[in-house]
Amino acid sequence: MKNVDYIIVGDGYAAMFFAHQLINNNKSFYLFSEGKKSASFVSAGIINPAVLKRFTTFWLAQEQIDVLKKTLSEIEVYTHKNYWIEKPVLRVFHDEKEKELWLKKSNEISFLSKNFLKINSVKNPFGCGQVDNSARLNVRDFFTDLMNYLEKNSHLIKEKFEYKLINTENSTYKDIQFKNIIFAEGMVVKENPYFSDIPVDSNKGHHLEVKLSEKIEDDFTIKKKHFIFPLNEDTYYYGGTYDREQMHHKIDDSAVEKLTNALAEFYPNDFEVVNVKFGFRPTVKDRRPIIGAHSEFKNLYVFNGLGARGILNGNYFAINLYNHLENGEKLHPEVDLKRFR
Ligand SMILES: Cc1cc2nc3c(=O)[nH]c(=O)nc-3n(C[C@H](O)[C@H](O)[C@H](O)COP(=O)(O)OP(=O)(O)OC[C@H]3O[C@@H](n4cnc5c(N)ncnc54)[C@H](O)[C@@H]3O)c2cc1C
């Protein structure tokens, strides 16, 4: 029998940020990955403390960004790579009124810069506002490197975790004796007999990978209807859509059409769609993650509901969950699963 402190089920932001806490604190663990592309892997990687519809900010934004920077510097120690891309988010103004509103709000919301910019190669006749303290995560390298690290250090089990093989009486799973299991499965939680009833709803998102005939200046992340930013020399990310209805695991043509039309309105030159990707955001009505123990089996935990802010929520609450389990810290009441009981 192998003995570990933790089993983690999943390989998205929730799982990876929790795994980092275990690595950082020398805990023993296995992480199960069924090898499907997670919503996290197709995410844009945008780290944005502003709400760009209303020019406001959100719960814990500054604190979450500070803690994320610290975590990424800790991860860099063992992967030897920096995943923080220091390129700000720019919000394209629809008209003069929006610009005035931004300026007014910038007196209260420190993230809204008073410096306006104009960008070549996209339509922005009223200019753009810059969000200070925003950035991007290098998503592909972050996941590739962390998975490699886990594999090299014998933490990774490339299998689907089978719920029916948990023995709750003696805390074993096959030949593994565990202290706790953290279920970090995103929308697949609906298949988990211990937590299938948690109130997470799917919000499907598509994005395009496009080749642009003319580069956009300075690698900014630009938001008009959707976000656009470079993935490499000539390929750009454009997305994502939001859809609460579609649950099937196929590309929706209507989402592709929506994105293609929106890009054509905004980008005046030729472009070619080279790839379409989609994922399912696990969202919660009160817009807070869901973390907590099973009502009967106290060493089975769920970590879910990261919504549209997988990076900031995933990192911040992985720390809260770790400190709860190991150091007796209280779970933040607003994310505690108990709020639904
Ligand atoms: C198009 C799009 C763009 C986005 N952009 C951003 C962004 O810019 N910034 C941001 O912060 N967030 C963004 N998000 C949101 C973010 O992606 C989600 O909040 C996040 O992915 C949720 O992470 P998770 O770890 O909970 O779940 P997931 O990423 O879905 O990961 C769960 C993983 O667990 C695996 N798994 C489940 N069950 C099992 C099992 N039994 N055995 C083994 N493996 C299992 C699944 O296969 C899956 O790979 C975006 C989402 C989408 C769809």
The ligand as a Gaussian input file, in Angstrom:
#p B3LYP/6-31G(d) Opt

LIG

0 1
 C      -13.069000      30.158000     -23.498000
 C      -12.698000      30.369000     -22.058000
 C      -11.838000      31.423000     -21.719000
 C      -11.467000      31.637000     -20.396000
 N      -10.596000      32.652000     -20.108000
 C      -10.188000      32.848000     -18.830000
 C       -9.231000      33.853000     -18.537000
 O       -8.757000      34.559000     -19.415000
 N       -8.836000      34.021000     -17.234000
 C       -9.326000      33.237000     -16.225000
 O       -8.923000      33.430000     -15.065000
 N      -10.237000      32.272000     -16.480000
 C      -10.679000      32.062000     -17.753000
 N      -11.615000      31.082000     -18.024000
 C      -12.234000      30.358000     -16.912000
 C      -11.379000      29.222000     -16.431000
 O      -10.952000      28.494000     -17.544000
 C      -12.178000      28.304000     -15.464000
 O      -12.524000      29.028000     -14.326000
 C      -11.285000      27.159000     -15.034000
 O      -10.867000      26.457000     -16.163000
 C      -11.937000      26.177000     -14.076000
 O      -10.890000      25.351000     -13.630000
 P      -11.120000      23.958000     -12.910000
 O       -9.783000      23.479000     -12.511000
 O      -12.158000      24.106000     -11.856000
 O      -11.773000      23.006000     -14.025000
 P      -11.215000      22.478000     -15.436000
 O      -10.282000      23.441000     -16.047000
 O      -12.388000      22.057000     -16.240000
 O      -10.349000      21.204000     -15.044000
 C      -10.891000      20.017000     -14.570000
 C      -10.074000      18.863000     -15.117000
 O      -10.268000      17.710000     -14.309000
 C      -10.323000      16.563000     -15.130000
 N      -11.092000      15.533000     -14.438000
 C      -12.382000      15.619000     -14.032000
 N      -12.775000      14.470000     -13.468000
 C      -11.728000      13.629000     -13.521000
 C      -11.535000      12.263000     -13.082000
 N      -12.515000      11.563000     -12.522000
 N      -10.315000      11.699000     -13.288000
 C       -9.301000      12.404000     -13.870000
 N       -9.439000      13.696000     -14.297000
 C      -10.644000      14.292000     -14.130000
 C      -11.042000      17.070000     -16.386000
 O      -10.776000      16.235000     -17.493000
 C      -10.453000      18.455000     -16.538000
 O       -9.294000      18.374000     -17.354000
 C      -11.989000      30.813000     -19.355000
 C      -12.827000      29.746000     -19.691000
 C      -13.180000      29.509000     -21.027000
 C      -14.067000      28.357000     -21.344000

